[in-house]
């Protein structure tokens, strides 16, 4: 999956990265866990994101990267995640090839968000996220280019960019699999 429509692709090699798409098994429904990045971060400050980041040399694949990053960012222990699979990689305009790794997380959750990286952890019902009626297309003029991207509004929070594109891809995948 390519970056935002209208954006020029990143020139040069893409840096491998992974995110964990944590599906939380609540008593009455499934939810998806998101973070809101702190405002002081140099990149993507204040944005809604999945736990994740760039691959490190010791990581043995995208799953290891996603689990390591989730532990570092929100204190989610890797043995609490049942890995379900990968989604198509997402190439960002900032030079990353992000592999989304989907995992099921049982409750109760015992999280310890890193206050240097994570301002907030919250959940959104999976059914809401999978409903295409909640996937909006938006655009902005940025550095002389019109960029088109998905947004998903949940209360006062807006999920957009790569994170929203990954959710839309998950929704499409699950709808196709259900046919």
Backbone as CSV, one residue per row, in Angstrom:
resi,resn,N_x,N_y,N_z,CA_x,CA_y,CA_z,C_x,C_y,C_z
1,UNK,0.859,-1.162,0.000,0.000,0.000,0.000,0.906,1.227,0.000
2,UNK,0.605,2.177,-0.864,1.416,3.374,-0.984,0.933,4.469,-0.049
3,UNK,1.776,5.455,0.144,1.470,6.591,1.014,0.290,7.389,0.470
4,UNK,0.016,8.492,1.131,-1.114,9.351,0.777,-1.153,9.632,-0.716
5,UNK,-2.360,9.594,-1.278,-2.528,9.910,-2.691,-2.091,11.345,-2.933
6,UNK,-1.425,11.572,-4.048,-1.001,12.913,-4.404,0.388,13.240,-3.907
7,UNK,0.887,12.510,-2.942,2.231,12.775,-2.422,3.261,12.095,-3.305
8,UNK,4.367,12.764,-3.491,5.457,12.146,-4.226,6.015,11.002,-3.389
9,UNK,6.319,9.861,-4.016,6.912,8.769,-3.243,8.273,9.179,-2.688
10,UNK,8.631,8.545,-1.619,9.927,8.820,-0.992,11.043,8.393,-1.941
11,UNK,12.025,9.260,-2.104,13.177,8.929,-2.948,14.196,8.183,-2.098
12,UNK,14.644,7.067,-2.580,15.647,6.308,-1.854,15.064,5.085,-1.193
13,UNK,15.924,4.319,-0.531,15.453,3.086,0.104,14.537,3.381,1.290
14,UNK,13.582,2.491,1.493,12.644,2.633,2.609,13.187,1.904,3.837
15,UNK,13.003,2.496,5.003,13.454,1.926,6.272,12.374,0.977,6.786
16,UNK,12.719,-0.269,7.096,11.719,-1.200,7.627,11.242,-0.772,9.016
17,UNK,9.936,-0.851,9.206,9.303,-0.531,10.496,8.085,-1.426,10.643
18,UNK,7.593,-1.532,11.861,6.385,-2.326,12.135,5.548,-1.629,13.187
19,UNK,4.252,-1.862,13.113,3.337,-1.440,14.167,2.525,-2.645,14.604
20,UNK,2.109,-2.612,15.854,1.187,-3.618,16.358,-0.216,-3.037,16.277
21,UNK,-1.128,-3.783,15.661,-2.543,-3.425,15.647,-3.177,-4.278,16.747
22,UNK,-3.247,-3.734,17.981,-3.701,-4.544,19.113,-5.228,-4.579,19.203
23,UNK,-5.788,-5.750,18.962,-7.233,-5.940,19.108,-7.460,-6.489,20.510
24,UNK,-8.183,-5.711,21.313,-8.397,-6.058,22.713,-9.707,-6.833,22.833
25,UNK,-9.625,-8.001,23.462,-10.805,-8.858,23.652,-11.511,-8.443,24.942
26,UNK,-12.398,-7.460,24.821,-13.211,-7.032,25.961,-14.339,-8.036,26.157
27,UNK,-14.996,-7.988,27.305,-16.050,-8.949,27.635,-17.193,-8.937,26.623
28,UNK,-17.608,-7.734,26.187,-18.770,-7.627,25.309,-18.456,-7.292,23.863
29,UNK,-17.210,-6.942,23.574,-16.870,-6.541,22.208,-15.359,-6.491,22.044
30,UNK,-14.940,-6.450,20.787,-13.529,-6.252,20.468,-13.282,-4.760,20.267
31,UNK,-12.125,-4.297,20.744,-11.719,-2.914,20.533,-10.313,-2.911,19.939
32,UNK,-9.904,-1.757,19.456,-8.541,-1.594,18.959,-7.875,-0.510,19.798
33,UNK,-6.666,-0.798,20.232,-5.925,0.107,21.093,-5.055,1.037,20.253
34,UNK,-5.112,2.318,20.584,-4.312,3.349,19.926,-3.554,4.135,20.979
35,UNK,-2.524,4.843,20.523,-1.834,5.790,21.380,-1.952,7.170,20.753
36,UNK,-1.807,8.176,21.588,-1.620,9.539,21.087,-0.217,9.938,21.512
37,UNK,0.589,10.298,20.538,1.995,10.629,20.799,2.095,11.955,21.553
38,UNK,3.123,12.098,22.353,3.312,13.330,23.112,3.600,14.498,22.169
39,UNK,3.306,15.687,22.660,3.437,16.897,21.846,4.889,17.312,21.603
40,UNK,5.808,16.889,22.453,7.193,17.347,22.324,8.041,16.513,21.353
41,UNK,7.483,15.417,20.842,8.262,14.584,19.928,8.556,15.322,18.626
42,UNK,9.721,15.061,18.075,10.148,15.724,16.842,9.280,15.305,15.649
43,UNK,8.969,14.012,15.562,8.189,13.499,14.428,6.809,13.039,14.895
44,UNK,5.789,13.443,14.180,4.416,12.981,14.388,3.879,13.318,15.781
45,UNK,4.313,14.439,16.349,3.860,14.804,17.692,2.346,14.985,17.717
46,UNK,1.733,14.502,18.800,0.299,14.646,19.002,-0.576,13.752,18.150
47,UNK,0.002,12.984,17.251,-0.800,12.163,16.350,-1.239,10.858,17.008
48,UNK,-2.377,10.362,16.539,-2.864,9.052,16.947,-2.095,8.010,16.142
49,UNK,-1.655,6.964,16.833,-0.822,5.949,16.182,-1.030,4.594,16.829
50,UNK,-0.527,3.578,16.159,-0.383,2.261,16.765,1.000,2.224,17.412
51,UNK,1.184,1.390,18.435,2.536,1.229,18.963,3.426,0.646,17.873
52,UNK,4.597,1.223,17.698,5.495,0.696,16.676,6.650,1.613,16.399
53,UNK,7.499,1.175,15.485,8.666,1.958,15.123,9.578,1.201,14.194
54,UNK,10.750,1.766,14.003,11.703,1.193,13.051,12.267,-0.128,13.558
55,UNK,12.601,-0.993,12.615,13.213,-2.283,12.940,14.624,-2.052,13.453
56,UNK,15.023,-2.862,14.412,16.383,-2.846,14.947,17.087,-4.117,14.475
57,UNK,18.426,-4.099,14.402,19.164,-5.263,13.897,18.851,-6.566,14.644
58,UNK,18.556,-6.490,15.939,18.289,-7.708,16.712,16.875,-8.257,16.488
59,UNK,15.986,-7.494,15.852,14.617,-7.950,15.620,14.612,-9.069,14.585
60,UNK,13.884,-10.117,14.892,13.785,-11.253,13.967,12.494,-11.172,13.158
61,UNK,12.332,-10.080,12.460,11.184,-9.899,11.604,10.204,-8.868,12.143
62,UNK,9.189,-8.553,11.325,8.218,-7.517,11.684,7.480,-7.783,13.002
63,UNK,7.171,-9.045,13.279,6.463,-9.355,14.522,7.313,-8.982,15.734
64,UNK,8.600,-9.310,15.686,9.497,-8.977,16.799,9.600,-7.464,16.977
65,UNK,9.673,-6.731,15.874,9.731,-5.268,15.959,8.471,-4.717,16.602
66,UNK,7.313,-5.170,16.125,6.043,-4.664,16.650,5.889,-4.969,18.144
67,UNK,6.245,-6.180,18.549,6.115,-6.556,19.965,7.108,-5.784,20.834
68,UNK,8.334,-5.613,20.348,9.340,-4.859,21.107,8.886,-3.415,21.298
69,UNK,8.426,-2.801,20.226,7.990,-1.415,20.296,6.769,-1.251,21.210
70,UNK,5.826,-2.204,21.159,4.648,-2.123,22.035,5.059,-2.214,23.501
71,UNK,6.043,-3.048,23.789,6.541,-3.139,25.170,7.205,-1.834,25.577
72,UNK,8.034,-1.271,24.693,8.736,-0.026,25.011,7.766,1.146,25.177
73,UNK,6.772,1.244,24.303,5.896,2.411,24.300,4.776,2.347,25.335
74,UNK,4.146,1.175,25.467,2.977,1.105,26.359,3.092,0.030,27.434
75,UNK,4.218,-0.660,27.485,4.416,-1.676,28.520,3.631,-2.950,28.292
76,UNK,3.195,-3.194,27.049,2.459,-4.418,26.736,3.449,-5.566,26.607
77,UNK,3.310,-6.543,27.483,4.217,-7.691,27.468,3.954,-8.550,26.227
78,UNK,5.005,-8.942,25.507,4.843,-9.730,24.285,4.070,-11.028,24.476
79,UNK,4.223,-11.671,25.641,3.515,-12.939,25.854,2.019,-12.757,26.080
80,UNK,1.547,-11.508,26.144,0.116,-11.219,26.288,-0.553,-11.032,24.921
81,UNK,0.223,-11.149,23.836,-0.298,-10.901,22.499,-0.315,-12.205,21.713
82,UNK,-1.492,-12.553,21.210,-1.615,-13.690,20.293,-1.546,-13.127,18.875
83,UNK,-0.448,-13.405,18.189,-0.275,-12.869,16.848,-1.245,-13.545,15.881
84,UNK,-1.936,-12.721,15.089,-2.932,-13.230,14.145,-2.451,-13.167,12.700
85,UNK,-1.536,-12.256,12.404,-1.033,-12.155,11.034,-0.576,-10.750,10.704
86,UNK,-0.180,-10.586,9.451,0.299,-9.299,8.938,-0.679,-8.763,7.913
87,UNK,-0.696,-7.439,7.795,-1.396,-6.780,6.704,-0.351,-6.328,5.682
88,UNK,-0.806,-5.865,4.538,0.101,-5.345,3.517,0.909,-4.190,4.084
89,UNK,2.161,-4.123,3.689,3.031,-3.036,4.136,2.519,-1.707,3.596
90,UNK,2.790,-0.656,4.350,2.403,0.703,3.983,3.669,1.530,3.832
91,UNK,3.890,2.079,2.637,5.059,2.904,2.370,4.710,4.358,2.644
92,UNK,5.418,4.965,3.598,5.125,6.349,3.958,5.927,7.312,3.095
93,UNK,5.444,8.530,3.002,6.164,9.560,2.254,7.387,10.035,3.028
94,UNK,7.490,9.613,4.309,8.642,9.999,5.130,9.739,8.945,5.110
95,UNK,9.577,7.906,4.265,10.674,6.977,4.045,10.638,5.670,4.802
96,UNK,9.473,5.267,5.291,9.368,3.999,6.011,8.471,3.025,5.262
97,UNK,8.799,1.756,5.327,7.914,0.677,4.891,7.415,0.020,6.168
98,UNK,6.157,0.311,6.516,5.573,-0.114,7.785,4.776,-1.401,7.578
99,UNK,5.139,-2.435,8.319,4.391,-3.695,8.288,3.467,-3.734,9.504
100,UNK,2.146,-3.723,9.282,1.210,-3.844,10.394,1.081,-5.309,10.813
101,UNK,1.235,-5.558,12.095,1.115,-6.894,12.677,-0.112,-6.882,13.578
102,UNK,-1.060,-7.750,13.290,-2.309,-7.789,14.054,-2.182,-8.810,15.174
103,UNK,-2.592,-8.393,16.372,-2.526,-9.289,17.522,-3.743,-9.150,18.408
104,UNK,-4.145,-10.247,19.009,-5.263,-10.269,19.942,-4.710,-10.179,21.360
105,UNK,-5.275,-9.270,22.140,-4.801,-9.023,23.496,-5.946,-9.272,24.473
106,UNK,-5.757,-10.194,25.431,-6.826,-10.450,26.410,-6.847,-9.371,27.495
107,UNK,-7.963,-9.292,28.180,-8.052,-8.421,29.342,-7.898,-9.283,30.580
108,UNK,-7.540,-8.704,31.703,-7.322,-7.271,31.918,-5.989,-6.823,31.347
109,UNK,-5.950,-5.558,30.990,-4.722,-4.961,30.475,-3.942,-4.344,31.626
110,UNK,-2.662,-4.551,31.616,-1.768,-3.914,32.588,-0.723,-3.162,31.781
111,UNK,-1.024,-1.923,31.441,-0.143,-1.140,30.589,0.637,-0.119,31.411
112,UNK,1.796,0.251,30.915,2.629,1.279,31.534,3.180,2.157,30.415
113,UNK,2.371,3.111,29.923,2.825,3.960,28.819,4.066,4.762,29.196
114,UNK,5.001,4.867,28.245,6.196,5.670,28.422,5.790,7.138,28.266
115,UNK,5.852,7.935,29.341,5.395,9.329,29.265,6.218,10.203,28.322
116,UNK,7.397,9.752,27.927,8.197,10.512,26.961,7.684,10.344,25.539
117,UNK,6.964,9.248,25.289,6.478,8.978,23.934,4.962,9.013,23.812
118,UNK,4.268,8.613,24.873,2.822,8.392,24.791,2.079,9.326,25.746
119,UNK,1.229,10.176,25.186,0.417,11.078,26.001,-0.855,10.400,26.476
120,UNK,-1.341,9.427,25.692,-2.626,8.807,25.995,-2.720,7.458,25.303
121,UNK,-3.401,6.532,25.958,-3.771,5.249,25.367,-5.287,5.191,25.408
122,UNK,-5.902,4.821,24.287,-7.363,4.714,24.259,-7.766,3.599,23.309
123,UNK,-9.032,3.202,23.416,-9.564,2.124,22.576,-10.778,2.619,21.800
124,UNK,-10.951,2.043,20.620,-12.092,2.329,19.758,-12.714,0.986,19.402
125,UNK,-14.051,0.879,19.444,-14.675,-0.398,19.075,-14.275,-0.841,17.662
126,UNK,-13.908,-2.097,17.536,-13.516,-2.637,16.240,-14.648,-2.496,15.223
127,UNK,-15.875,-2.729,15.640,-17.014,-2.625,14.715,-17.111,-1.221,14.116
128,UNK,-16.849,-0.199,14.906,-16.861,1.174,14.406,-15.762,1.367,13.365
129,UNK,-14.579,0.875,13.661,-13.445,1.048,12.756,-13.622,0.298,11.444
130,UNK,-14.292,-0.839,11.489,-14.463,-1.651,10.280,-15.571,-1.140,9.374
131,UNK,-16.445,-0.272,9.878,-17.569,0.239,9.104,-17.074,1.274,8.091
132,UNK,-17.174,1.001,6.795,-16.668,1.937,5.780,-17.338,3.308,5.837
133,UNK,-18.520,3.391,6.429,-19.178,4.695,6.549,-18.403,5.641,7.465
134,UNK,-17.497,5.109,8.269,-16.689,5.939,9.169,-15.331,6.304,8.579
135,UNK,-15.058,5.854,7.361,-13.783,6.145,6.683,-14.001,7.345,5.767
136,UNK,-13.416,8.455,6.097,-13.569,9.678,5.315,-12.299,9.948,4.522
137,UNK,-12.470,10.583,3.370,-11.324,11.041,2.576,-11.171,12.529,2.847
138,UNK,-9.949,12.949,3.050,-9.659,14.349,3.300,-8.465,14.726,2.443
139,UNK,-8.202,16.002,2.329,-7.031,16.454,1.588,-6.516,17.747,2.201
140,UNK,-5.246,17.970,1.996,-4.576,19.187,2.473,-3.505,19.552,1.457
141,UNK,-3.262,20.844,1.344,-2.148,21.326,0.548,-0.942,21.357,1.466
142,UNK,0.121,20.643,1.104,1.319,20.565,1.930,2.530,20.695,1.030
143,UNK,3.319,21.715,1.256,4.537,21.971,0.493,4.278,21.941,-1.004
144,UNK,3.187,22.589,-1.411,2.855,22.712,-2.820,2.175,21.513,-3.442
145,UNK,1.901,20.482,-2.656,1.240,19.278,-3.171,-0.088,19.070,-2.451
146,UNK,-1.087,18.627,-3.196,-2.338,18.231,-2.561,-2.178,16.783,-2.122
147,UNK,-2.379,16.538,-0.855,-2.271,15.188,-0.298,-3.661,14.719,0.100
148,UNK,-4.018,13.513,-0.325,-5.303,12.905,0.017,-5.041,11.742,0.953
149,UNK,-5.864,11.641,1.994,-5.633,10.623,3.005,-6.951,10.289,3.693
150,UNK,-6.964,9.160,4.380,-8.129,8.758,5.154,-8.112,9.405,6.527
151,UNK,-9.305,9.671,7.030,-9.480,10.084,8.422,-10.625,9.271,9.018
152,UNK,-10.516,9.000,10.298,-11.567,8.327,11.048,-11.722,9.107,12.348
153,UNK,-12.880,9.739,12.533,-13.112,10.535,13.735,-13.756,9.674,14.810
154,UNK,-13.198,9.758,16.011,-13.756,9.068,17.178,-13.787,10.084,18.303
155,UNK,-14.970,10.654,18.533,-15.072,11.723,19.513,-14.214,12.889,19.065
156,UNK,-13.391,13.422,19.975,-12.516,14.539,19.625,-11.212,14.082,18.982
157,UNK,-10.999,12.791,18.906,-9.771,12.252,18.321,-9.965,11.998,16.825
158,UNK,-8.910,12.256,16.070,-8.949,11.977,14.637,-7.770,11.065,14.307
159,UNK,-8.107,9.915,13.768,-7.117,8.950,13.296,-6.926,9.268,11.819
160,UNK,-5.692,9.470,11.394,-5.475,9.844,9.997,-4.139,9.315,9.504
161,UNK,-3.872,9.560,8.231,-2.590,9.179,7.641,-2.388,7.683,7.601
162,UNK,-1.163,7.260,7.877,-0.810,5.841,7.801,-1.666,5.003,8.741
163,UNK,-1.940,5.517,9.941,-2.732,4.748,10.907,-4.137,4.497,10.364
164,UNK,-4.783,5.528,9.829,-6.121,5.353,9.252,-6.072,4.438,8.031
165,UNK,-5.045,4.561,7.201,-4.922,3.703,6.017,-4.797,2.237,6.417
166,UNK,-4.075,1.975,7.497,-3.946,0.597,7.987,-5.300,0.077,8.468
167,UNK,-6.064,0.911,9.154,-7.406,0.508,9.603,-8.300,0.220,8.400
168,UNK,-8.259,1.080,7.392,-9.074,0.874,6.185,-8.659,-0.426,5.504
169,UNK,-7.373,-0.694,5.421,-6.890,-1.929,4.818,-7.385,-3.147,5.609
170,UNK,-7.338,-3.077,6.933,-7.858,-4.165,7.770,-9.341,-4.382,7.496
171,UNK,-10.093,-3.296,7.418,-11.526,-3.383,7.140,-11.789,-4.074,5.802
172,UNK,-11.070,-3.671,4.776,-11.246,-4.275,3.448,-10.869,-5.756,3.459
173,UNK,-9.780,-6.075,4.126,-9.335,-7.458,4.207,-10.385,-8.335,4.884
174,UNK,-10.905,-7.878,6.017,-11.888,-8.675,6.751,-13.202,-8.795,5.987
175,UNK,-13.621,-7.729,5.280,-14.845,-7.832,4.468,-14.664,-8.835,3.342
176,UNK,-13.500,-8.806,2.691,-13.231,-9.748,1.603,-13.168,-11.181,2.120
177,UNK,-12.577,-11.368,3.292,-12.465,-12.712,3.869,-13.824,-13.277,4.285
178,UNK,-14.770,-12.387,4.605,-16.098,-12.822,5.059,-16.992,-13.236,3.883
179,UNK,-16.587,-12.896,2.663,-17.432,-13.224,1.492,-17.353,-14.673,1.137
